Amino acid sequence: MTKTRAARDLLAYWYRLSAGRQAPRRDEIEPRDIKRHLPEMFILELERPGVFTFRLAGTALCANYGFELRNEEFSSLWHGESRVTVTSLLERVVGNAEPVLVEFAAESMRERNVRFELLLLPLAASNGRLSRVLGCVAPLEDPFWLGTDPIVRQWTETIEVLDAEEGETIPMTERVELDVEDNPHAPPAIAFREVRPYLRLVKTDN
């Protein structure tokens, strides 16, 4: 389950808004309800199959990478095979209405290392179509340099698919090693397969 306050609070907020539905609508998100975590939050939009673009990018999140993330592809932040992994996860989030929790490692321009928790939550447009992803990225450590030495490489370590019932997770088995491009600082990225399948704010049109 979640390890950071941002992911824990956002997940609880999402469950509350969902109220038994697959996902809340984009227009139901009230920034003031989660204002303490806005700097770490984002919203992605599915532009076309396999392409998810930032529509909201919090200030702390942009500072971590050293540039404005709005209109950037989410997969462009990832290294090696992790690009394929995160795209598949996003397609699953909107395709199956499944929340996903990811731990990932990152390397800065000055070759410093830090780990993060990433939460991905399905979000519906005003017409009910699941075409958005609400999420947050929160550091699992608190290095002094984060936000001043930009992240330039990152790769997935663990993936946890959350069940439809609040607070539960889908049982996981079988570790799968993912190949990544040469990186002397990077441990092998690890994904999981499940036992059973399951089902600054920017205004945009829904």
Buried (B, 14 or more C-beta within 10 A) or exposed (E): EBEBEBBBBBBBBBBEBBEEEBBBBBEBBEEEEBEEBBBBBBBBBBEEEEBBBBBBBBEBBBBBBBEEBBEBBBBEBBBBBBBEBBBBBBBBBBEBBBBBBBBBBBBBEEEBEBBBBBBBBBBBBEEEEBBBBBBBBBBEEEBEEBBEBBBBBBBBBBBBBBBBEEEEBBEBEEEEEBEBEEEEEBEEBBBBEBEEEEEEEEEEEB
